[in-house]
Amino acid sequence: MARIEWVRERLENWARWAVQREQGALGFPRQAAFTRLANKGTRSEAVIPIDNIDAALTDEAVTALRWNRSHLYLTLQCIYVQGRDVADTARRLGKAPSTIKAHLEQADAALAIWFRERAEARQARKGSFPT
């Protein structure tokens, strides 16, 4: 099984958001977007914007893995939040690199199901209002 690209992209956005949160910004930027885009000297770097709403929803999905699939939760924390590579994560968790890759694929699938179920529940609520 391969990685699910749209889930991986959400996880990358979530990782940037989670790092901000760990740095004391509560998951939200400590400065306005326009000040982050301003040139801070001679070196120019691209700033990838963070979708805070998407990241908070992804955080909820990842946290849901914590209790019933803790191995996937720990893998996502190491790879995305701590910024470790597959080999370092494997050493840290006492697993083979192939196992970590499998965990990433399993996490993608579990998160895709979580997002789909949430969307279906939201759609069902939309249609359940009395007239």
C-alpha positions in Angstrom: 0.0 0.0 0.0 1.3 3.5 -0.8 0.9 6.8 1.1 -2.3 8.8 0.5 -1.1 12.1 -0.8 -3.9 14.3 0.5 -3.6 12.9 4.0 0.2 13.3 3.9 -0.3 17.0 2.9 -2.7 17.5 5.8 -0.1 15.9 8.1 2.6 18.3 6.9 0.3 21.3 7.6 -0.5 19.8 11.0 3.2 19.4 11.8 3.9 23.0 11.1 0.9 24.0 13.3 1.9 21.6 16.1 5.5 22.9 16.1 4.2 26.4 16.6 2.0 25.2 19.4 4.9 23.6 21.1 6.9 26.8 20.8 4.2 28.5 22.9 2.0 29.9 20.1 -1.0 27.6 21.0 -1.0 26.3 17.5 -1.6 29.7 16.0 0.9 32.1 14.6 2.6 34.5 17.1 2.7 37.2 14.5 0.4 38.4 11.7 0.8 36.8 8.3 1.9 40.0 6.6 4.8 40.4 9.1 6.0 36.9 8.4 6.1 37.7 4.7 8.2 40.8 5.2 11.9 40.6 4.1 14.0 40.1 7.3 17.3 40.7 5.7 19.3 39.6 2.7 18.2 36.0 2.8 14.8 35.4 1.3 12.8 32.3 2.3 9.4 31.1 1.2 6.8 31.0 3.9 4.3 28.2 3.7 1.0 29.3 5.1 -0.6 27.1 7.7 -4.3 26.4 7.5 -5.1 26.6 11.2 -8.6 25.1 10.9 -7.4 22.2 8.8 -4.5 21.6 11.2 -6.8 21.7 14.3 -9.1 19.1 12.7 -6.1 17.0 11.7 -4.9 17.3 15.3 -8.2 15.9 16.5 -7.9 13.0 14.0 -4.3 12.2 15.1 -5.3 12.4 18.7 -8.1 9.9 18.1 -5.3 7.4 17.2 -3.6 7.9 20.5 -5.8 5.5 22.5 -6.6 2.6 20.1 -3.6 2.8 17.7 -0.9 4.3 19.8 1.9 2.9 17.6 0.5 5.0 14.7 0.2 8.0 16.9 3.8 7.7 18.1 5.1 7.2 14.6 3.3 10.4 13.4 4.6 12.4 16.4 8.2 11.3 15.6 8.0 11.8 11.9 6.0 15.0 11.7 6.2 16.9 14.9 9.7 16.0 16.0 10.9 16.0 12.4 12.7 12.7 12.5 13.4 10.6 9.5 12.3 7.0 9.1 15.6 5.5 10.2 15.8 7.7 13.3 12.1 7.0 14.2 12.8 3.2 13.7 15.7 3.4 16.2 13.8 5.5 18.6 10.7 3.2 18.6 12.7 0.0 18.4 11.3 -1.0 15.0 12.6 -1.8 11.6 12.4 1.1 9.0 10.0 -1.0 6.9 7.7 -1.2 9.9 7.7 2.6 10.3 6.9 2.9 6.6 4.0 0.5 7.1 2.9 2.5 10.1 2.8 5.7 8.0 0.6 3.9 5.4 -1.7 2.5 8.1 -2.0 6.0 9.7 -2.9 7.5 6.3 -5.6 4.9 5.8 -6.9 5.3 9.4 -7.0 9.1 9.1 -8.7 8.9 5.6 -11.5 6.8 7.2 -11.7 9.3 10.2 -12.1 12.2 7.8 -14.6 10.4 5.6 -16.7 9.4 8.6 -16.7 12.9 10.0 -17.8 14.3 6.6 -20.6 11.7 6.4 -21.8 12.6 9.9 -21.7 16.3 9.1 -23.7 15.6 5.9 -26.2 13.5 7.8 -26.7 16.3 10.4 -27.3 18.8 7.6 -30.2 16.7 6.3 -31.7 16.0 9.7 -33.1 19.4 10.5 -36.9 19.4 10.8 -38.9 21.7 8.5 
